[in-house]
Amino acid sequence: MYTIKLFLLIAPLVISSRIDQDSSSLDSVSPEPKSRFAMLDDVKILANGLLQLGHGLKDFVHKTKGQINDIFQKLNIFDQSFYDLSLQTNEIKEEEKELRRTTFKLQVKNEEVKNMSLDLNSKVESLLEEKILLQHKVRYLEDQLTNLIKNQPEIQEHPDITSLKTFVEQQDNSIRDLLQTVEEQYRQLNQQHSQIKEIENQLRRTGTQESTENASKPRVPRTTPSLHLNETKNVEHNGSSWTLIQHRIDGSQNFNETWENYRYGFGRLDGEFWLGLEKIYSIVKQSNYILRIELEDWNDNEYYIEYSFHLGDHETNYTLHLVEIAGNVPNALPEHKDLMFSTWDHKAKGHVNCPESYSGGWWCHDVCGENNLNGIYKKPKAKIKPERRGICWKSQNGRLYSIKSTKMLIHPIDSESSELTKAI
């Protein structure tokens, strides 16, 4: 480019010089050799300019050719990258289609299992009613038989009574088998539910990968079979029988369960378990009850606190209303407030969902992590603050207790107890 500009500057000067020489030759006749030498000089100047212009054009062509080659290489790389991205996109779409097909199959299977569970539940209920009637009949016949034996010891047992006892035993065995079948169906149903949840999360992650990086999702906790509908556990306290509704002792049971499992119960009565909100409600709705909480920290110190309480039904998210009665540990649950129960997969509208961040279903209030007897079972490390995601108990403006074992018990309020009546 520089050579071209130089040539364009020189050419007018040469031409102008030539015109001046021609005009001067008209005015005065100069010798012919001088004129020829001037023309040769002009030709040399033009030739030199053209030569420089040629070299400049040649350099420009070489430089441009190199730039074009670089552009073609970049285009080839871009084409290969675009092709690879197209292949990856097609693979993701195929995986998404396969996941959708699997989800549909699992949903159909889940509906079948639900229908089977409903049928089994109805059969179990009818069998339980029949069992109760038969037990009454057996007791009546046993009473009659006892009277007959007392009056006439030599009389042998009537064949009808023997056959009836045999029939009742057969019915008991059938009911036990059906209860085992129902428990197995509940287990399968929970497994299907977990699989569907996991596949739905995979579908959401797959859809997100097509446009951006996948965000991490909370893990779906494992599920456990529900307790039988009529299963409870009673313990003795001060000469009275109390119903145990929650027990934590060794961390063998996962308490980061779903809303459905917290409704109907999970775990084992001879170990760690949660009785189930629906069962607790069906018990306490019959009369006024006391809630007793027993705690033991990692230094083997034992504490307790008792409340009079009211528990709402499913429509209210099992709202808990407490009034403290007695205890040797500061109260950590707000009194005279409606506390709604929440789990990681179920949040009451307008309320904080503490289990989503702190693990374990519980009656949540304004501050998360202050107390949760259904949190992660975890021994605190030495010289470190108690784990707020674990089992903890903290009163307002008080210390935070890290708990090793818990018991939650309920008992009807004794109408003769004036102290409790006054407290309520």
C-alpha positions, 0 to 999 in steps of 0.5 A: 500500500505504501508503494502504491501511494508513493507511485501515485505521488511521483507520477504526477510530478513526472508528468508535470515535468514532462509537460513543462519540458515540452512547453519550453521546447516550443518556446526555444529550440534546444538541442536534440540530444538533451531532449532524448536524455530527458525522456530516458530519465522519465522512463527510468523513473516510471519503470522504477515506480512500476517495479516498486508497485509490483513488489508491493502488490506481491507482498500484499498478495502473500500477506492476504493469502496467509490471512485467508488460510488462517480464516479457512482453518478457523472455519474448519475448526468451527465446522467440526465443533458445530458437528460435535455439538450436534451429535451431543444434542442428538444423544441428549434428546435420545436420552430424554426420550428414553427417560420419558418412556421409563417415567410413563411406565413407572407411573402406570406401575405406580397406579397399579400398586396404589390400586392393589394397596387400596384393595388390600387395605379394604380387605384388611379392615373387613378382616379386622372387623371379622376378627374382633367379632370372632374374638368376642364370640370366642371369649363368650364361648370360653366363659361358658366352657369355663363355667361348664368345666367348673360345674362338670369337670368330667365333660369333654370339650364340645366339638363345635367349640374346638372347630370354632377355635380352629377357625379363629386361629386360621383367621388370625393366620390369614390376617397376619399374612395379609398384614405382611402383604400390605406392608410389602405393598407399602414398601414397593409403593414407596420404592416406586415413588422414590424412583419416579422422583429420581427420574423426574429430577433427571428429566429436569437436569437433562432439560437444563443441560441443553441450555446451561450447566446443570444445577445440583439437586437435593438428594431424595432420601431413602424411604422406609415401610410404614408402621401397621395401622394398629401398632403402638408402643406403651411405656410405664411412667410414674405408675401410668401407661404412656404412648410412645410416639417418637424414639431416637437412640442410636441413629439406625433409622433415617428421619429425613423422610417424606411427608407421607411417611411422617403422616403414617409412621416409619421405623421399628417399635423395638428401635427408632421410630416415628408413630405417624401424625395421623395416628397421633391425631386419631389418639389425641382427638378423643380427649385432652392429652399431655406431651412429655419430652425426655432428653439425654445429652452426650454427657448422659445428663437427663432432662424432661419437659411436659406440655398440655397440647392440641394437635390439628388434623391433616388440613391444618398441616397437623398444627401444634399448640403448646402450653408448658406445664413442668420440666427441668430444661428450658422451654425451646418450643413457642407457647400459644402459637400455631406451629405447622409441621413441615418436611423437605417435600411439603411446606405450609404456605407462608411458613418457613420450611426448615427441613429443606435446609436442616433435615428431618420433619418438625413443627417449624417456627420463625427460626430454623435450627433452634430445636429439632428432635428429628434432625440428623443423628450426629455426635458433636466433635470435641470443642466444637459447637453443637451441630444445628442440623442434628438433634438439638434443643435451644431455649430463647436466649439459652444454651444449645443442647446437643441430644443423644437420645429422645423420647416423646410420649403422650398421656390423657390428662387425669381429671383428678389432678388439680395441678394439671387442671390449673396449669391448663 
